């Protein structure tokens, strides 16, 4: 996995290192809806299928519907996100 992860209450805290190789950040889809909050990160981008990438900003919240292809694009610092899975 291109990240480290731990649980905090009912959320996942996921950290992507600034040293991660871009090739590890692959297109993928998840089995359930997710609400993702950006905790920290400089220069990282999010891209959903058939859309242009958007820069992620601290405090930004994204809704990612299940089975939607998406990826993150490496930035300048580490990236920390908080994920709430909706089952």
BELVENVEN-V138627 format. One record per run of one state. SS is the DSSP state (H for helix, E for strand, C for the rest). FROM is the first residue (numbers start at 0). TO is the last residue. If there is no record, write none. Layout:
# BELVENVEN-V138627
SS|FROM|TO  SS|FROM|TO
This chain:
# BELVENVEN-V138627
C|0|2  E|3|7  C|8|9  E|10|15  C|16|20  H|21|23  C|24|26  E|27|27  C|28|31  E|32|39  C|40|43  E|44|47  C|48|52  E|53|54  C|55|59  E|60|63  C|64|68  E|69|72  C|73|77  E|78|85  C|86|86
